[in-house]
Amino acid sequence: MQSDSPTVGKGTMRMFLSLASINSWIVKTTDIKSAFLQDKEIKRDVYIKPPMDCDIAEGVV
């Protein structure tokens, strides 16, 4: 089971925020407090739907 918590590098974050500023993008964040509370590998399928206003083609990950 993978137990690390990868995070973005400072340079990558600065570049993203610069692009967001240049392109007038809206930047949002979220935190799932219980994301790492699972002590065992999940033995079932987990499905997640993107937000309604997210323009993503069906079947795309």
PQR file of N, CA, C, O and H, with PARSE charges and radii, in Angstrom:
ATOM      1  N   MET A   1       0.842  -1.177   0.000 -0.4000 1.5000
ATOM      2  CA  MET A   1       0.000   0.000   0.000 -0.0000 2.0000
ATOM      3  C   MET A   1       0.890   1.244   0.000  0.5500 1.7000
ATOM      4  O   MET A   1       1.858   1.336   0.755 -0.5500 1.4000
ATOM      5  N   GLN A   2       0.547   2.169  -0.842 -0.4000 1.5000
ATOM      6  CA  GLN A   2       1.302   3.425  -0.915 -0.0000 2.0000
ATOM      7  C   GLN A   2       0.864   4.329   0.233  0.5500 1.7000
ATOM      8  O   GLN A   2      -0.331   4.546   0.433 -0.5500 1.4000
ATOM      9  H   GLN A   2      -0.239   2.094  -1.455  0.4000 1.0000
ATOM     10  N   SER A   3       1.819   4.852   0.981 -0.4000 1.5000
ATOM     11  CA  SER A   3       1.459   5.668   2.142 -0.0000 2.0000
ATOM     12  C   SER A   3       2.054   7.070   2.104  0.5500 1.7000
ATOM     13  O   SER A   3       1.947   7.819   3.076 -0.5500 1.4000
ATOM     14  H   SER A   3       2.790   4.676   0.818  0.4000 1.0000
ATOM     15  N   ASP A   4       2.687   7.431   0.975 -0.4000 1.5000
ATOM     16  CA  ASP A   4       3.249   8.779   0.914 -0.0000 2.0000
ATOM     17  C   ASP A   4       2.172   9.786   0.513  0.5500 1.7000
ATOM     18  O   ASP A   4       1.089   9.405   0.068 -0.5500 1.4000
ATOM     19  H   ASP A   4       2.775   6.823   0.185  0.4000 1.0000
ATOM     20  N   SER A   5       2.471  11.029   0.669 -0.4000 1.5000
ATOM     21  CA  SER A   5       1.533  12.107   0.339 -0.0000 2.0000
ATOM     22  C   SER A   5       2.244  13.098  -0.573  0.5500 1.7000
ATOM     23  O   SER A   5       2.786  14.096  -0.098 -0.5500 1.4000
ATOM     24  H   SER A   5       3.351  11.338   1.030  0.4000 1.0000
ATOM     25  N   PRO A   6       2.247  12.830  -1.895 -0.5600 1.5000
ATOM     26  CA  PRO A   6       3.000  13.701  -2.801  0.2800 2.0000
ATOM     27  C   PRO A   6       2.441  15.122  -2.840  0.5500 1.7000
ATOM     28  O   PRO A   6       1.230  15.337  -2.773 -0.5500 1.4000
ATOM     29  N   THR A   7       3.338  16.065  -2.949 -0.4000 1.5000
ATOM     30  CA  THR A   7       2.935  17.468  -3.055 -0.0000 2.0000
ATOM     31  C   THR A   7       3.668  18.118  -4.220  0.5500 1.7000
ATOM     32  O   THR A   7       4.697  17.620  -4.676 -0.5500 1.4000
ATOM     33  H   THR A   7       4.321  15.890  -3.004  0.4000 1.0000
ATOM     34  N   VAL A   8       3.137  19.216  -4.687 -0.4000 1.5000
ATOM     35  CA  VAL A   8       3.726  19.937  -5.812 -0.0000 2.0000
ATOM     36  C   VAL A   8       4.940  20.739  -5.336  0.5500 1.7000
ATOM     37  O   VAL A   8       4.973  21.224  -4.204 -0.5500 1.4000
ATOM     38  H   VAL A   8       2.301  19.621  -4.316  0.4000 1.0000
ATOM     39  N   GLY A   9       5.927  20.870  -6.209 -0.4000 1.5000
ATOM     40  CA  GLY A   9       7.118  21.651  -5.878 -0.0000 2.0000
ATOM     41  C   GLY A   9       6.826  23.150  -5.897  0.5500 1.7000
ATOM     42  O   GLY A   9       5.858  23.594  -6.513 -0.5500 1.4000
ATOM     43  H   GLY A   9       5.900  20.476  -7.128  0.4000 1.0000
ATOM     44  N   LYS A  10       7.669  23.919  -5.221 -0.4000 1.5000
ATOM     45  CA  LYS A  10       7.474  25.376  -5.150 -0.0000 2.0000
ATOM     46  C   LYS A  10       7.519  26.021  -6.530  0.5500 1.7000
ATOM     47  O   LYS A  10       6.698  26.886  -6.835 -0.5500 1.4000
ATOM     48  H   LYS A  10       8.456  23.558  -4.720  0.4000 1.0000
ATOM     49  N   GLY A  11       8.471  25.608  -7.368 -0.4000 1.5000
ATOM     50  CA  GLY A  11       8.588  26.175  -8.710 -0.0000 2.0000
ATOM     51  C   GLY A  11       7.357  25.900  -9.563  0.5500 1.7000
ATOM     52  O   GLY A  11       6.892  26.770 -10.300 -0.5500 1.4000
ATOM     53  H   GLY A  11       9.138  24.905  -7.120  0.4000 1.0000
ATOM     54  N   THR A  12       6.836  24.683  -9.457 -0.4000 1.5000
ATOM     55  CA  THR A  12       5.635  24.316 -10.207 -0.0000 2.0000
ATOM     56  C   THR A  12       4.445  25.144  -9.739  0.5500 1.7000
ATOM     57  O   THR A  12       3.653  25.616 -10.555 -0.5500 1.4000
ATOM     58  H   THR A  12       7.213  23.977  -8.859  0.4000 1.0000
ATOM     59  N   MET A  13       4.321  25.320  -8.439 -0.4000 1.5000
ATOM     60  CA  MET A  13       3.214  26.112  -7.898 -0.0000 2.0000
ATOM     61  C   MET A  13       3.318  27.563  -8.348  0.5500 1.7000
ATOM     62  O   MET A  13       2.313  28.169  -8.720 -0.5500 1.4000
ATOM     63  H   MET A  13       4.965  24.937  -7.777  0.4000 1.0000
ATOM     64  N   ARG A  14       4.508  28.121  -8.319 -0.4000 1.5000
ATOM     65  CA  ARG A  14       4.690  29.511  -8.767 -0.0000 2.0000
ATOM     66  C   ARG A  14       4.337  29.662 -10.242  0.5500 1.7000
ATOM     67  O   ARG A  14       3.702  30.642 -10.634 -0.5500 1.4000
ATOM     68  H   ARG A  14       5.325  27.629  -8.016  0.4000 1.0000
ATOM     69  N   MET A  15       4.748  28.692 -11.061 -0.4000 1.5000
ATOM     70  CA  MET A  15       4.437  28.757 -12.488 -0.0000 2.0000
ATOM     71  C   MET A  15       2.927  28.666 -12.714  0.5500 1.7000
ATOM     72  O   MET A  15       2.369  29.414 -13.517 -0.5500 1.4000
ATOM     73  H   MET A  15       5.264  27.897 -10.743  0.4000 1.0000
ATOM     74  N   PHE A  16       2.272  27.755 -12.006 -0.4000 1.5000
ATOM     75  CA  PHE A  16       0.824  27.614 -12.133 -0.0000 2.0000
ATOM     76  C   PHE A  16       0.113  28.903 -11.731  0.5500 1.7000
ATOM     77  O   PHE A  16      -0.791  29.357 -12.432 -0.5500 1.4000
ATOM     78  H   PHE A  16       2.725  27.147 -11.354  0.4000 1.0000
ATOM     79  N   LEU A  17       0.513  29.490 -10.613 -0.4000 1.5000
ATOM     80  CA  LEU A  17      -0.133  30.717 -10.160 -0.0000 2.0000
ATOM     81  C   LEU A  17       0.137  31.873 -11.118  0.5500 1.7000
ATOM     82  O   LEU A  17      -0.723  32.733 -11.307 -0.5500 1.4000
ATOM     83  H   LEU A  17       1.247  29.120 -10.043  0.4000 1.0000
ATOM     84  N   SER A  18       1.318  31.902 -11.722 -0.4000 1.5000
ATOM     85  CA  SER A  18       1.612  32.923 -12.737 -0.0000 2.0000
ATOM     86  C   SER A  18       0.704  32.751 -13.944  0.5500 1.7000
ATOM     87  O   SER A  18       0.137  33.723 -14.442 -0.5500 1.4000
ATOM     88  H   SER A  18       2.018  31.203 -11.568  0.4000 1.0000
ATOM     89  N   LEU A  19       0.564  31.516 -14.415 -0.4000 1.5000
ATOM     90  CA  LEU A  19      -0.335  31.247 -15.546 -0.0000 2.0000
ATOM     91  C   LEU A  19      -1.777  31.602 -15.200  0.5500 1.7000
ATOM     92  O   LEU A  19      -2.500  32.160 -16.025 -0.5500 1.4000
ATOM     93  H   LEU A  19       1.024  30.726 -14.010  0.4000 1.0000
ATOM     94  N   ALA A  20      -2.185  31.281 -13.995 -0.4000 1.5000
ATOM     95  CA  ALA A  20      -3.544  31.604 -13.565 -0.0000 2.0000
ATOM     96  C   ALA A  20      -3.765  33.106 -13.563  0.5500 1.7000
ATOM     97  O   ALA A  20      -4.828  33.578 -13.968 -0.5500 1.4000
ATOM     98  H   ALA A  20      -1.598  30.827 -13.325  0.4000 1.0000
ATOM     99  N   SER A  21      -2.784  33.851 -13.116 -0.4000 1.5000
ATOM    100  CA  SER A  21      -2.893  35.310 -13.085 -0.0000 2.0000
ATOM    101  C   SER A  21      -2.942  35.892 -14.498  0.5500 1.7000
ATOM    102  O   SER A  21      -3.776  36.748 -14.790 -0.5500 1.4000
ATOM    103  H   SER A  21      -1.921  33.468 -12.787  0.4000 1.0000
ATOM    104  N   ILE A  22      -2.050  35.427 -15.371 -0.4000 1.5000
ATOM    105  CA  ILE A  22      -2.002  35.921 -16.752 -0.0000 2.0000
ATOM    106  C   ILE A  22      -3.305  35.632 -17.493  0.5500 1.7000
ATOM    107  O   ILE A  22      -3.789  36.470 -18.253 -0.5500 1.4000
ATOM    108  H   ILE A  22      -1.373  34.731 -15.134  0.4000 1.0000
ATOM    109  N   ASN A  23      -3.872  34.444 -17.271 -0.4000 1.5000
ATOM    110  CA  ASN A  23      -5.071  34.011 -17.990 -0.0000 2.0000
ATOM    111  C   ASN A  23      -6.376  34.304 -17.251  0.5500 1.7000
ATOM    112  O   ASN A  23      -7.447  33.894 -17.697 -0.5500 1.4000
ATOM    113  H   ASN A  23      -3.479  33.762 -16.654  0.4000 1.0000
ATOM    114  N   SER A  24      -6.291  35.008 -16.129 -0.4000 1.5000
ATOM    115  CA  SER A  24      -7.467  35.340 -15.309 -0.0000 2.0000
ATOM    116  C   SER A  24      -8.247  34.092 -14.894  0.5500 1.7000
ATOM    117  O   SER A  24      -9.477  34.100 -14.841 -0.5500 1.4000
ATOM    118  H   SER A  24      -5.421  35.342 -15.766  0.4000 1.0000
ATOM    119  N   TRP A  25      -7.505  33.018 -14.602 -0.4000 1.5000
ATOM    120  CA  TRP A  25      -8.151  31.800 -14.142 -0.0000 2.0000
ATOM    121  C   TRP A  25      -8.564  31.962 -12.686  0.5500 1.7000
ATOM    122  O   TRP A  25      -7.931  32.700 -11.931 -0.5500 1.4000
ATOM    123  H   TRP A  25      -6.506  33.012 -14.645  0.4000 1.0000
ATOM    124  N   ILE A  26      -9.623  31.274 -12.301 -0.4000 1.5000
ATOM    125  CA  ILE A  26     -10.052  31.231 -10.906 -0.0000 2.0000
ATOM    126  C   ILE A  26      -9.382  30.013 -10.273  0.5500 1.7000
ATOM    127  O   ILE A  26      -9.545  28.892 -10.753 -0.5500 1.4000
ATOM    128  H   ILE A  26     -10.137  30.675 -12.915  0.4000 1.0000
ATOM    129  N   VAL A  27      -8.641  30.234  -9.211 -0.4000 1.5000
ATOM    130  CA  VAL A  27      -7.927  29.153  -8.533 -0.0000 2.0000
ATOM    131  C   VAL A  27      -8.700  28.784  -7.277  0.5500 1.7000
ATOM    132  O   VAL A  27      -9.010  29.643  -6.451 -0.5500 1.4000
ATOM    133  H   VAL A  27      -8.509  31.145  -8.821  0.4000 1.0000
ATOM    134  N   LYS A  28      -9.006  27.506  -7.142 -0.4000 1.5000
ATOM    135  CA  LYS A  28      -9.725  27.017  -5.966 -0.0000 2.0000
ATOM    136  C   LYS A  28      -8.957  25.854  -5.362  0.5500 1.7000
ATOM    137  O   LYS A  28      -8.213  25.163  -6.058 -0.5500 1.4000
ATOM    138  H   LYS A  28      -8.753  26.808  -7.813  0.4000 1.0000
ATOM    139  N   THR A  29      -9.135  25.642  -4.086 -0.4000 1.5000
ATOM    140  CA  THR A  29      -8.509  24.508  -3.410 -0.0000 2.0000
ATOM    141  C   THR A  29      -9.553  23.766  -2.601  0.5500 1.7000
ATOM    142  O   THR A  29     -10.639  24.283  -2.337 -0.5500 1.4000
ATOM    143  H   THR A  29      -9.739  26.203  -3.520  0.4000 1.0000
ATOM    144  N   THR A  30      -9.216  22.567  -2.217 -0.4000 1.5000
ATOM    145  CA  THR A  30     -10.078  21.789  -1.340 -0.0000 2.0000
ATOM    146  C   THR A  30      -9.188  20.885  -0.489  0.5500 1.7000
ATOM    147  O   THR A  30      -8.034  20.627  -0.832 -0.5500 1.4000
ATOM    148  H   THR A  30      -8.334  22.147  -2.431  0.4000 1.0000
ATOM    149  N   ASP A  31      -9.726  20.425   0.588 -0.4000 1.5000
ATOM    150  CA  ASP A  31      -8.990  19.526   1.462 -0.0000 2.0000
ATOM    151  C   ASP A  31      -9.944  18.439   1.925  0.5500 1.7000
ATOM    152  O   ASP A  31     -11.035  18.731   2.416 -0.5500 1.4000
ATOM    153  H   ASP A  31     -10.663  20.634   0.867  0.4000 1.0000
ATOM    154  N   ILE A  32      -9.544  17.211   1.773 -0.4000 1.5000
ATOM    155  CA  ILE A  32     -10.352  16.097   2.260 -0.0000 2.0000
ATOM    156  C   ILE A  32      -9.659  15.585   3.512  0.5500 1.7000
ATOM    157  O   ILE A  32      -8.651  14.881   3.439 -0.5500 1.4000
ATOM    158  H   ILE A  32      -8.659  16.973   1.374  0.4000 1.0000
ATOM    159  N   LYS A  33     -10.212  15.947   4.653 -0.4000 1.5000
ATOM    160  CA  LYS A  33      -9.541  15.658   5.922 -0.0000 2.0000
ATOM    161  C   LYS A  33      -9.382  14.168   6.189  0.5500 1.7000
ATOM    162  O   LYS A  33      -8.435  13.762   6.864 -0.5500 1.4000
ATOM    163  H   LYS A  33     -11.031  16.518   4.712  0.4000 1.0000
ATOM    164  N   SER A  34     -10.286  13.351   5.674 -0.4000 1.5000
ATOM    165  CA  SER A  34     -10.203  11.915   5.946 -0.0000 2.0000
ATOM    166  C   SER A  34      -9.535  11.143   4.810  0.5500 1.7000
ATOM    167  O   SER A  34      -9.639   9.917   4.761 -0.5500 1.4000
ATOM    168  H   SER A  34     -11.055  13.681   5.126  0.4000 1.0000
ATOM    169  N   ALA A  35      -8.857  11.829   3.901 -0.4000 1.5000
ATOM    170  CA  ALA A  35      -8.266  11.173   2.729 -0.0000 2.0000
ATOM    171  C   ALA A  35      -7.244  10.106   3.103  0.5500 1.7000
ATOM    172  O   ALA A  35      -7.149   9.093   2.410 -0.5500 1.4000
ATOM    173  H   ALA A  35      -8.772  12.825   3.940  0.4000 1.0000
ATOM    174  N   PHE A  36      -6.495  10.293   4.153 -0.4000 1.5000
ATOM    175  CA  PHE A  36      -5.441   9.350   4.501 -0.0000 2.0000
ATOM    176  C   PHE A  36      -5.743   8.580   5.785  0.5500 1.7000
ATOM    177  O   PHE A  36      -4.824   8.103   6.450 -0.5500 1.4000
ATOM    178  H   PHE A  36      -6.572  11.115   4.716  0.4000 1.0000
ATOM    179  N   LEU A  37      -7.016   8.457   6.136 -0.4000 1.5000
ATOM    180  CA  LEU A  37      -7.379   7.726   7.348 -0.0000 2.0000
ATOM    181  C   LEU A  37      -7.599   6.238   7.088  0.5500 1.7000
ATOM    182  O   LEU A  37      -7.762   5.466   8.033 -0.5500 1.4000
ATOM    183  H   LEU A  37      -7.763   8.845   5.596  0.4000 1.0000
ATOM    184  N   GLN A  38      -7.605   5.830   5.830 -0.4000 1.5000
ATOM    185  CA  GLN A  38      -7.772   4.416   5.515 -0.0000 2.0000
ATOM    186  C   GLN A  38      -6.512   3.668   5.948  0.5500 1.7000
ATOM    187  O   GLN A  38      -5.405   4.019   5.541 -0.5500 1.4000
ATOM    188  H   GLN A  38      -7.472   6.457   5.062  0.4000 1.0000
ATOM    189  N   ASP A  39      -6.686   2.640   6.771 -0.4000 1.5000
ATOM    190  CA  ASP A  39      -5.509   1.892   7.202 -0.0000 2.0000
ATOM    191  C   ASP A  39      -5.298   0.633   6.372  0.5500 1.7000
ATOM    192  O   ASP A  39      -4.266  -0.025   6.503 -0.5500 1.4000
ATOM    193  H   ASP A  39      -7.586   2.354   7.102  0.4000 1.0000
ATOM    194  N   LYS A  40      -6.266   0.288   5.516 -0.4000 1.5000
ATOM    195  CA  LYS A  40      -6.149  -0.890   4.667 -0.0000 2.0000
ATOM    196  C   LYS A  40      -6.472  -0.506   3.232  0.5500 1.7000
ATOM    197  O   LYS A  40      -7.144   0.494   2.977 -0.5500 1.4000
ATOM    198  H   LYS A  40      -7.104   0.823   5.410  0.4000 1.0000
ATOM    199  N   GLU A  41      -5.985  -1.316   2.300 -0.4000 1.5000
ATOM    200  CA  GLU A  41      -6.304  -1.088   0.896 -0.0000 2.0000
ATOM    201  C   GLU A  41      -7.807  -1.289   0.690  0.5500 1.7000
ATOM    202  O   GLU A  41      -8.386  -2.237   1.220 -0.5500 1.4000
ATOM    203  H   GLU A  41      -5.439  -2.128   2.506  0.4000 1.0000
ATOM    204  N   ILE A  42      -8.436  -0.399  -0.078 -0.4000 1.5000
ATOM    205  CA  ILE A  42      -9.874  -0.490  -0.330 -0.0000 2.0000
ATOM    206  C   ILE A  42     -10.131  -1.649  -1.280  0.5500 1.7000
ATOM    207  O   ILE A  42      -9.497  -1.740  -2.331 -0.5500 1.4000
ATOM    208  H   ILE A  42      -7.965   0.371  -0.508  0.4000 1.0000
ATOM    209  N   LYS A  43     -11.044  -2.528  -0.926 -0.4000 1.5000
ATOM    210  CA  LYS A  43     -11.338  -3.720  -1.719 -0.0000 2.0000
ATOM    211  C   LYS A  43     -12.599  -3.554  -2.567  0.5500 1.7000
ATOM    212  O   LYS A  43     -13.258  -4.541  -2.895 -0.5500 1.4000
ATOM    213  H   LYS A  43     -11.559  -2.454  -0.072  0.4000 1.0000
ATOM    214  N   ARG A  44     -12.933  -2.329  -2.920 -0.4000 1.5000
ATOM    215  CA  ARG A  44     -14.126  -2.069  -3.732 -0.0000 2.0000
ATOM    216  C   ARG A  44     -13.818  -0.955  -4.717  0.5500 1.7000
ATOM    217  O   ARG A  44     -12.857  -0.204  -4.551 -0.5500 1.4000
ATOM    218  H   ARG A  44     -12.398  -1.527  -2.654  0.4000 1.0000
ATOM    219  N   ASP A  45     -14.652  -0.862  -5.745 -0.4000 1.5000
ATOM    220  CA  ASP A  45     -14.496   0.205  -6.723 -0.0000 2.0000
ATOM    221  C   ASP A  45     -14.972   1.527  -6.133  0.5500 1.7000
ATOM    222  O   ASP A  45     -15.965   1.568  -5.407 -0.5500 1.4000
ATOM    223  H   ASP A  45     -15.433  -1.472  -5.880  0.4000 1.0000
ATOM    224  N   VAL A  46     -14.270   2.592  -6.445 -0.4000 1.5000
ATOM    225  CA  VAL A  46     -14.635   3.932  -5.990 -0.0000 2.0000
ATOM    226  C   VAL A  46     -14.827   4.794  -7.227  0.5500 1.7000
ATOM    227  O   VAL A  46     -13.935   4.887  -8.070 -0.5500 1.4000
ATOM    228  H   VAL A  46     -13.464   2.558  -7.035  0.4000 1.0000
ATOM    229  N   TYR A  47     -16.004   5.431  -7.336 -0.4000 1.5000
ATOM    230  CA  TYR A  47     -16.318   6.266  -8.488 -0.0000 2.0000
ATOM    231  C   TYR A  47     -16.460   7.714  -8.041  0.5500 1.7000
ATOM    232  O   TYR A  47     -17.069   8.000  -7.010 -0.5500 1.4000
ATOM    233  H   TYR A  47     -16.729   5.355  -6.651  0.4000 1.0000
ATOM    234  N   ILE A  48     -15.896   8.617  -8.821 -0.4000 1.5000
ATOM    235  CA  ILE A  48     -15.958  10.039  -8.507 -0.0000 2.0000
ATOM    236  C   ILE A  48     -16.449  10.778  -9.734  0.5500 1.7000
ATOM    237  O   ILE A  48     -15.974  10.535 -10.843 -0.5500 1.4000
ATOM    238  H   ILE A  48     -15.401   8.385  -9.659  0.4000 1.0000
ATOM    239  N   LYS A  49     -17.405  11.685  -9.540 -0.4000 1.5000
ATOM    240  CA  LYS A  49     -17.916  12.502 -10.636 -0.0000 2.0000
ATOM    241  C   LYS A  49     -17.301  13.894 -10.553  0.5500 1.7000
ATOM    242  O   LYS A  49     -17.169  14.452  -9.464 -0.5500 1.4000
ATOM    243  H   LYS A  49     -17.791  11.883  -8.639  0.4000 1.0000
ATOM    244  N   PRO A  50     -16.920  14.462 -11.712 -0.5600 1.5000
ATOM    245  CA  PRO A  50     -16.425  15.845 -11.704  0.2800 2.0000
ATOM    246  C   PRO A  50     -17.574  16.808 -11.429  0.5500 1.7000
ATOM    247  O   PRO A  50     -18.731  16.438 -11.628 -0.5500 1.4000
ATOM    248  N   PRO A  51     -17.298  18.016 -10.983 -0.5600 1.5000
ATOM    249  CA  PRO A  51     -18.358  19.005 -10.750  0.2800 2.0000
ATOM    250  C   PRO A  51     -19.166  19.249 -12.024  0.5500 1.7000
ATOM    251  O   PRO A  51     -18.649  19.094 -13.130 -0.5500 1.4000
ATOM    252  N   MET A  52     -20.436  19.631 -11.867 -0.4000 1.5000
ATOM    253  CA  MET A  52     -21.340  19.844 -12.998 -0.0000 2.0000
ATOM    254  C   MET A  52     -20.785  20.854 -13.998  0.5500 1.7000
ATOM    255  O   MET A  52     -20.944  20.664 -15.203 -0.5500 1.4000
ATOM    256  H   MET A  52     -20.856  19.757 -10.969  0.4000 1.0000
ATOM    257  N   ASP A  53     -20.140  21.919 -13.535 -0.4000 1.5000
ATOM    258  CA  ASP A  53     -19.663  22.969 -14.436 -0.0000 2.0000
ATOM    259  C   ASP A  53     -18.297  22.663 -15.046  0.5500 1.7000
ATOM    260  O   ASP A  53     -17.732  23.501 -15.748 -0.5500 1.4000
ATOM    261  H   ASP A  53     -20.011  22.074 -12.556  0.4000 1.0000
ATOM    262  N   CYS A  54     -17.767  21.483 -14.787 -0.4000 1.5000
ATOM    263  CA  CYS A  54     -16.478  21.080 -15.343 -0.0000 2.0000
ATOM    264  C   CYS A  54     -16.711  20.477 -16.728  0.5500 1.7000
ATOM    265  O   CYS A  54     -17.427  19.484 -16.860 -0.5500 1.4000
ATOM    266  H   CYS A  54     -18.226  20.802 -14.216  0.4000 1.0000
ATOM    267  N   ASP A  55     -16.116  21.063 -17.745 -0.4000 1.5000
ATOM    268  CA  ASP A  55     -16.333  20.645 -19.128 -0.0000 2.0000
ATOM    269  C   ASP A  55     -15.326  19.570 -19.521  0.5500 1.7000
ATOM    270  O   ASP A  55     -14.311  19.852 -20.158 -0.5500 1.4000
ATOM    271  H   ASP A  55     -15.534  21.869 -17.638  0.4000 1.0000
ATOM    272  N   ILE A  56     -15.629  18.319 -19.125 -0.4000 1.5000
ATOM    273  CA  ILE A  56     -14.752  17.190 -19.421 -0.0000 2.0000
ATOM    274  C   ILE A  56     -15.551  16.166 -20.221  0.5500 1.7000
ATOM    275  O   ILE A  56     -16.694  15.856 -19.884 -0.5500 1.4000
ATOM    276  H   ILE A  56     -16.453  18.089 -18.607  0.4000 1.0000
ATOM    277  N   ALA A  57     -14.941  15.646 -21.279 -0.4000 1.5000
ATOM    278  CA  ALA A  57     -15.615  14.642 -22.099 -0.0000 2.0000
ATOM    279  C   ALA A  57     -15.862  13.377 -21.285  0.5500 1.7000
ATOM    280  O   ALA A  57     -15.073  13.032 -20.406 -0.5500 1.4000
ATOM    281  H   ALA A  57     -14.013  15.897 -21.553  0.4000 1.0000
ATOM    282  N   GLU A  58     -16.963  12.690 -21.583 -0.4000 1.5000
ATOM    283  CA  GLU A  58     -17.301  11.467 -20.871 -0.0000 2.0000
ATOM    284  C   GLU A  58     -16.258  10.393 -21.156  0.5500 1.7000
ATOM    285  O   GLU A  58     -15.807  10.258 -22.293 -0.5500 1.4000
ATOM    286  H   GLU A  58     -17.605  12.971 -22.297  0.4000 1.0000
ATOM    287  N   GLY A  59     -15.875   9.638 -20.150 -0.4000 1.5000
ATOM    288  CA  GLY A  59     -14.904   8.577 -20.307 -0.0000 2.0000
ATOM    289  C   GLY A  59     -13.454   9.022 -20.201  0.5500 1.7000
ATOM    290  O   GLY A  59     -12.547   8.213 -20.398 -0.5500 1.4000
ATOM    291  H   GLY A  59     -16.242   9.748 -19.226  0.4000 1.0000
ATOM    292  N   VAL A  60     -13.221  10.285 -19.895 -0.4000 1.5000
ATOM    293  CA  VAL A  60     -11.865  10.810 -19.774 -0.0000 2.0000
ATOM    294  C   VAL A  60     -11.470  10.842 -18.306  0.5500 1.7000
ATOM    295  O   VAL A  60     -12.255  11.247 -17.448 -0.5500 1.4000
ATOM    296  H   VAL A  60     -13.958  10.942 -19.735  0.4000 1.0000
ATOM    297  N   VAL A  61     -10.247  10.409 -18.027 -0.4000 1.5000
ATOM    298  CA  VAL A  61      -9.769  10.418 -16.648 -0.0000 2.0000
ATOM    299  C   VAL A  61      -8.866  11.603 -16.457  0.5500 1.7000
ATOM    300  O   VAL A  61      -8.343  11.811 -15.362 -0.5500 1.4000
ATOM    301  H   VAL A  61      -9.610  10.080 -18.723  0.4000 1.0000
TER
END
